[in-house]
């Protein structure tokens, strides 16, 4: 029997599910009557998504469809960080969307302090873009998970719990 148990707190998303949601979005934009002639282009890069179209109203419609498709594919809406809409040449507008992934040092420190202050029998250590919680009892780890789930509502990122052992 192990002397201690642990789990990792991460902020990730399924990249393939995002690709599938973007493909569905492109198909719907091409087929919808109100968006068909909008010259909308959607480009997905590693950590960024860009939407180019003819008006802010069209971009808002595309954004609404994107959020709907992401929800259906069980992607957290917190992964999307919508930037300010910019006007680019040729009467077109651009919306950049940053994709949030990983715990920042600031958030990891905040979560680590929260766990250490509320649950004395566990320890938290920051490991790159994740946070490892270790304790002698699985019950203490379950308490830590529940505490972090409550805190997640106030954060701008989604949390997942991995490598529970």
C-alpha positions in Angstrom: 0.0 0.0 0.0 1.5 3.4 -0.9 2.5 5.7 1.9 1.1 8.8 0.1 -1.3 9.6 -2.7 -1.3 12.5 -5.2 -3.0 14.1 -8.1 -2.2 16.9 -10.5 -4.2 20.0 -11.1 -3.9 21.1 -14.8 -5.7 23.4 -17.2 -5.9 21.6 -20.6 -8.3 21.1 -23.4 -8.8 18.3 -26.0 -7.2 19.8 -29.1 -8.8 17.3 -31.4 -12.3 18.2 -30.0 -11.5 21.9 -30.7 -10.5 21.0 -34.3 -13.7 19.2 -34.7 -15.7 22.1 -33.3 -13.9 24.5 -35.7 -14.7 22.2 -38.7 -18.4 22.2 -37.7 -18.3 26.0 -37.3 -16.8 26.4 -40.8 -19.5 24.1 -42.3 -22.3 26.0 -40.6 -20.9 29.4 -41.7 -20.7 28.2 -45.3 -24.3 26.9 -45.2 -26.2 29.5 -43.2 -28.0 32.0 -45.4 -27.1 35.1 -43.2 -23.4 34.1 -43.2 -22.9 32.5 -46.6 -21.6 35.7 -48.4 -19.7 37.1 -45.4 -16.3 36.1 -46.7 -15.6 34.7 -43.2 -12.3 32.9 -42.6 -11.5 31.0 -39.5 -7.9 30.1 -38.9 -6.7 27.8 -36.1 -3.1 27.9 -34.9 -1.5 26.2 -31.9 -2.6 28.6 -29.2 -4.7 31.1 -31.2 -7.8 31.3 -33.3 -8.5 34.1 -35.7 -11.8 35.0 -37.3 -11.9 37.5 -40.2 -15.2 38.7 -41.6 -17.0 41.7 -43.1 -18.6 43.2 -39.9 -18.5 43.0 -36.1 -22.1 41.7 -36.2 -21.0 38.8 -38.4 -18.1 38.1 -36.1 -20.5 38.1 -33.1 -22.7 35.5 -34.9 -19.6 33.3 -35.6 -18.5 33.7 -32.0 -22.0 32.5 -30.8 -21.8 29.5 -33.0 -18.3 28.7 -31.9 -19.3 28.7 -28.2 -22.3 26.5 -29.0 -20.2 24.0 -30.9 -17.6 24.0 -28.1 -20.2 23.3 -25.5 -21.6 20.4 -27.4 -18.1 18.9 -27.6 -17.6 19.3 -23.8 -15.0 22.0 -24.2 -14.9 24.6 -21.4 -15.8 28.0 -22.6 -13.0 29.3 -20.3 -10.4 28.2 -22.8 -11.4 31.1 -25.1 -9.9 34.5 -24.4 -11.6 36.9 -26.9 -9.4 39.9 -27.8 -10.6 43.3 -29.1 -12.0 43.3 -32.6 -9.7 45.1 -35.0 -10.4 46.7 -38.3 -8.1 45.5 -41.1 -7.8 46.4 -44.7 -10.5 45.8 -47.4 -13.5 46.6 -45.1 -12.8 43.5 -43.0 -12.6 43.0 -39.3 -10.5 40.6 -37.3 -11.1 38.9 -34.0 -8.2 37.1 -32.3 -9.1 34.4 -29.8 -6.3 33.2 -27.5 -6.6 29.6 -26.3 -5.8 29.3 -22.6 -3.8 26.2 -21.6 -1.7 25.5 -18.5 -1.7 27.1 -15.0 0.1 30.4 -14.8 2.6 30.9 -11.9 0.2 33.4 -10.3 -2.8 31.0 -10.4 -0.7 28.0 -9.3 0.5 30.0 -6.3 -3.0 31.1 -5.4 -4.3 27.5 -5.6 -1.4 26.2 -3.7 -1.9 28.7 -0.9 -5.6 28.0 -0.8 -5.1 24.2 -0.4 -2.3 24.6 2.2 -4.4 27.1 4.3 -7.6 25.0 4.3 -6.3 21.4 4.5 -3.3 20.9 6.8 -2.7 17.3 5.9 -1.8 17.8 2.2 1.1 19.5 0.5 1.1 21.4 -2.8 4.0 21.9 -5.2 4.1 23.8 -8.5 5.5 21.7 -11.3 5.7 23.8 -14.5 2.2 24.5 -15.7 0.6 22.1 -13.2 0.1 21.8 -9.5 0.8 18.5 -7.6 -1.2 17.9 -4.4 0.1 15.1 -2.2 -1.4 13.6 1.0 -1.4 10.5 3.1 -5.2 10.0 2.9 -7.4 9.7 -0.2 -10.1 11.5 1.8 -7.9 14.5 2.2 -7.3 14.6 -1.5 -11.0 14.4 -2.2 -11.5 17.3 0.1 -8.8 19.2 -1.8 -10.5 18.4 -5.2 -13.9 19.7 -3.9 -12.2 22.8 -2.5 -10.6 23.5 -5.9 -13.8 22.8 -7.8 -15.5 25.5 -5.7 -12.6 28.0 -6.4 -12.7 27.2 -10.1 -15.9 29.2 -10.5 -14.0 32.4 -9.7 -11.1 31.6 -12.0 -10.8 32.5 -15.7 -9.5 29.0 -16.5 -10.9 25.5 -16.3 -9.3 23.0 -14.0 -8.8 19.3 -14.5 -7.6 16.7 -12.1 -5.2 14.0 -13.5 -2.9 11.2 -12.3 -5.0 10.5 -9.2 -3.0 7.7 -7.5 
